[in-house]
């Protein structure tokens, strides 16, 4: 991996906690793909799959508008050959993971993952 996992995770969290979409996107390739069940809620036409920085920017900007108190606290960082997993707690206290695959020093593919017991990534529990 061409990045320092701990430094990347710290910069990633700082960019998110600063609500700086441009700083987060600076870590991504122009052709990056990002998936998230929350993206499916925010932008239903995407099916939760965002292709390219412009689509990712649209989603993240809409997400920040919906969650103005968004904040991430890193719990753990896991490094693979070309993959990084950042486990963090969001502003609702829900443990979430971001799975990032790299091409060189930029993210080419990312996946927001959430616990099965959470019906939505904002942390609201099911009433069922």
C-alpha positions in Angstrom: 0.0 0.0 0.0 1.4 3.4 -1.0 -0.2 5.3 2.0 0.4 5.2 5.7 -2.9 3.7 7.0 -2.9 5.6 10.4 -2.1 8.9 8.7 -4.7 8.3 6.0 -7.4 7.4 8.6 -6.6 10.5 10.7 -6.8 12.8 7.6 -10.0 11.1 6.5 -11.7 11.6 9.9 -10.4 15.2 10.1 -11.9 16.0 6.7 -15.2 14.4 7.6 -15.4 16.1 11.0 -14.6 19.4 9.3 -17.5 18.7 6.9 -15.0 19.3 4.1 -16.2 17.3 1.1 -13.3 18.5 -1.1 -10.8 17.3 1.4 -12.4 13.8 1.6 -12.7 13.7 -2.2 -9.0 14.6 -2.6 -8.3 11.0 -1.4 -10.3 9.5 -4.3 -9.6 8.8 -8.0 -11.8 10.6 -10.5 -13.2 7.3 -11.5 -13.8 5.9 -8.0 -16.9 3.9 -7.2 -18.5 4.2 -3.8 -21.4 2.1 -2.4 -23.6 2.7 0.6 -27.1 1.7 1.8 -27.5 5.3 3.0 -26.8 6.5 -0.6 -29.8 4.4 -1.6 -31.9 6.4 0.8 -30.5 9.8 -0.1 -30.4 9.3 -3.8 -32.7 6.3 -4.6 -32.1 6.4 -8.4 -28.4 5.3 -7.7 -29.4 2.1 -6.1 -26.7 3.0 -3.6 -23.9 2.9 -6.2 -22.1 6.1 -7.0 -19.7 6.2 -9.9 -17.1 9.0 -10.2 -16.2 12.0 -8.0 -19.1 14.1 -9.2 -21.7 11.5 -8.1 -19.9 10.9 -4.8 -19.8 14.7 -4.2 -23.5 15.0 -4.8 -24.2 12.2 -2.3 -21.8 13.4 0.4 -23.1 17.0 0.1 -26.7 15.8 0.4 -25.7 13.6 3.4 -24.0 16.5 5.2 -27.1 18.6 4.6 -29.3 15.9 6.2 -26.9 15.3 9.1 -25.4 18.6 10.2 -24.0 17.2 13.4 -22.1 14.4 11.5 -19.0 13.3 13.5 -16.8 10.3 13.3 -14.6 8.9 16.0 -12.1 6.2 14.8 -12.3 3.0 16.7 -9.8 0.9 14.7 -7.9 0.8 11.4 -7.2 -2.4 9.5 -4.8 -2.6 6.6 -4.6 -5.2 3.8 -2.5 -5.4 0.6 -4.4 -2.6 -1.2 -7.3 -2.2 1.2 -8.0 -0.2 4.3 -10.9 -0.6 6.7 -11.7 2.3 9.0 -14.1 1.3 11.9 -15.6 4.3 13.5 -18.6 5.5 15.6 -20.8 8.1 14.0 -22.6 10.9 15.8 -25.3 8.5 16.9 -22.8 6.1 18.5 -23.3 3.5 15.8 -20.2 1.5 14.9 -19.7 1.8 11.1 -17.0 0.6 8.8 -15.6 2.2 5.6 -13.9 -0.3 3.3 -11.5 1.4 0.9 -9.5 -0.2 -1.9 -6.6 1.7 -3.3 -4.9 2.1 -6.7 -1.6 3.7 -5.8 -2.2 6.4 -3.2 -5.9 7.1 -4.1 -9.1 5.3 -3.3 -10.6 3.6 -6.4 -13.4 1.8 -4.6 -15.1 2.4 -1.3 -18.0 0.8 0.6 -19.9 2.2 3.6 -21.0 -0.7 5.8 -23.4 -0.7 8.7 -24.5 -3.1 11.4 -27.3 -5.5 10.5 -29.4 -4.5 13.5 -29.5 -0.8 12.3 -32.2 -0.4 9.7 -30.6 2.8 8.5 -27.1 4.2 8.7 -28.1 7.2 10.8 -28.4 4.8 13.7 -32.2 4.8 14.1 -33.4 1.4 15.2 -36.4 -0.4 13.7 -39.8 -0.1 15.3 -40.6 -3.6 14.2 
